[in-house]
Amino acid sequence: MKKAWIVAVILIIVLALGAWYFNPSETTKEETNNPIICAQAGETMFNDATGENTPCCTELKEISGGYSLTEYNADCVPMPGLGTICSNCGNDVCESWENKCNCQADCK
């Protein structure tokens, strides 16, 4: 009778270890279940959390965030460090992140 209990306990331990070993880790589950993250309209492509660029969502275009209009001059002035913004340029609405320098289709 004692031998049967010992064999049963060993069998349970072996089955539990096998299930643990062949079960994917939580990291693997998260990586396979997460959808691809994309930048929304008005968001910069650079992700501060990861230090990498995030692609624009499919319906959006990349536009430069690095231009500004001066008060006294209607020319576009480069502003370094602003990077690339995802935008729905071409939708006939001049959004706050768009101007005549980076989205002439919407902002005239």
PEQUITA-V491999 format. One line per field, one symbol per residue. ss: DSSP state (@ for helix, = for strand, . for the rest). phi: phi as a letter, one per 40 degrees, with the letter a starting at -180 (. if undefined). A space follows every 10 residues. Layout:
ss: ???
phi: ???
This chain:
ss: .@@@@@@@@@ @@@@@@@@@@ @@...@@@@@ @@@.....=. ...=.==... .==..=.... ====..===. .....===.. ...====... .......... ........
phi: .ccccccccc cccccccccc cccccccccc cccccccbcc dgcccccccb gbcbcccdcb bcbcccbabc ccbcccbcbc gcgbbcacdh cgbccccbac cbaccbbb
